[in-house]
Each structure stands twice: as structure tokens, then as C-alpha cells.
Amino acid sequence: MQRCHELRTRLGYLLVAALISTLSACGTALPKPTPAADAVSVGGYRIELVLESDAVYGPAPSAAWQRSALPGLGARCRWERVGEAITTAWFVWGGRQLSELSGYTPTQTGTHAEREGGLPDDAVTDSTTATVYCGARDANGFHLAALRFTFHRAGDHTDVLSENLEGIERAE
């Protein structure tokens, strides 16, 4: 029985290797896996923040929300209040400078907000790194997800090399 399991496993590896070799030899690029939505819990909020690879994002888009400092790359954010009800929360988004986008009064448990758009210019730190922030501001300060990533510009698109999501709390 053990021998059958080993043979099935080895055959599976050989089939996958053969498929990859065949696709590469034919000049077919393998699709990059799409990461699952990453989330952090910060100060009574659950915040999801992910990068989105899409040709609509860039320096001269058809809509203002698609304007991005990095061609072919944007972000999607969603926060949800998971703590007790509070008076007001503001949706915040940006790079080094945060923008308040909308307010929610009252902010009950389950209140949520979403945003999708291009990356702000000030999110790009240098020629290979960037950080985008998203979250909420309330009477207790800022509750943010910070998505730091490295990238390589490749003409009309941007390849993401690595990503790191972390939660941050900051007093006003």
C-alpha cells in the first residue's frame, strides 16, 4: 500500500513537471497565482487590502480613480467595524499622506466601506518599493492596514516581487 502511494505521488510530480516544461517550451507563460485577500484586525476593525494587477491603472487612465503611480497596478481595500458601536469613523486611504474619503455616523458593528483605485504617487518610496495604507480614523486615532511591496516596472505594467501586510494603530 505504501509503495502505491509513493508511485502515485511520484507520477503526480512528473506530470506537473512535464506540463510546466511543455508550456515553457511552447512559449506559454504560466499565470501568476492571485493572492487571497489579506486581512488584519486593528482597533476594532477588520481591514482587507490587496494589490490588483489590471491594465486600466496607469498615468493616463479613462477615469480619475484609475490614476496610478505604477502602470497596471492598483489596490482594493475593505474595512468592517467588528468592535462595539462608535459615533463616527472615516475611511482613509493613501501613501505617506492619508486622505479621508467618507464618514460613517453612527458606526455600528458590521458597518463597512470599500475602495478600489490606483496607487497614489506618494505610495511609491523609491524605484523598487512602495507602501499603500487603508483603514479607518475614529476618535481613538488611525487603524490601518499597511501593504508594503517591492516591484519591477516593465513597460506598461508593474511586476510585484514581494508583499507584506501589517496592521498599524496611530494616535491622531
C-alpha angles and dihedrals in degrees: 000000000000090000091054090052091050091049093049091049093048091047090051091053091047092051092050091047091049091050093050092047092049094048092047093048090052091052094249114144116220113238116253112244114253109235118236115249108281118217139186131193113226131167098334096322134101108212126192117194124173137164118243123208109209133141091228090076117084149096096296108031129165092244130038094236089061093058106121136178088218119052115242094007132104138146139239123209135183128176129188129191106238097164128076121300117283134187102251140353128187125210109235129192138166151080121278089333115054123214123208106226106178141349131228120205119208101017106207126185104280096031107138142177134195137198134179124185152115123303116267117243092243091057089074108084099182140330094301110023137060140169126203122191130204135167144085139309120207138155089293095055136254123343107190146172111216116201110195117186144167121225147178121219111226109182110279095005141045125231115214111220101182139356136201125184122195138167121241132188118197131177117233 
